[in-house]
């Protein structure tokens, strides 16, 4: 199965150590939330990312699988 593109919204700022682990994802900081955007190899990678976010005590707002041709939303 090919990689899928996801958008993950988290309330607040993501700690630098987690951002270092996510260097393959695009990070956009918007007021009151952080948006991660990028391809993940499979569902276990998605679950692993969600578990890591939860383990850091961050509030997960949304996880969306994007259509193949959709890119990151423009910064506001």
N, C-alpha and C positions, 0 to 999 in steps of 0.2 A: 504494500500500500504506500503511495507517495506521501511525502510530508504535506501537512495541512497548515494553513496560516490562521493564527489566532490573535485575538485582541483580548487582553486581560486588564481590567481596571481594578485598582487597589486604592482604598481610602488612605490619604496621607502620603508621606514620603517612604520610599523603599530604602533600607539601609545599604550603605556602600558595599558591604561584603556580599550581599545578595546580587547587587547590580554587577559586581565583578564576575559572578557565576553566569550571568545572563548576557554576556558580551555579544552574543549572536542576535539578540533581540534589540529592536529600536525602543528607546525609552523617551517618553514625552511627559513632562511634568506640567499639569494643568492645575488651576486653583483647586486645592483640597483633594486632589487625587493624582495618581501616577498611572500612565497607560503604557503597557508593554505591548509590542507588536512584533510578530515574527513567526517563522515556521518552526514547528516542533515535529520530531520524527514519527511519533505515534501517541496513542492515548495514554500509555504509561508515563510518557514525558509530561503530558498535560496534568495528570494526577500527581506526579512528583512535584511539579511547580506549585500546584494548589496546596499540597501538603507543606511545602517549604514556606509559603506565604502564611499559612495557618500557624505553623510552628513558631514563626516570628511574632505572632500576635497581631498581624495586620488584618484589616477588614477587607475581604474580597467583595467587590461590588458586582463584577460581571465577567464572564468568560464567553466569548463569541468565536465561533468558527466562521471565518470569512470566505466568501466565494473566491475561487482561484485568481481571478483578475483584479480583485479589490486591493488597493494599497492602503497605507496608513492614512488616517484622516488628517487634513491639514491642521497645523497648529493654530490656535485661536489667538 
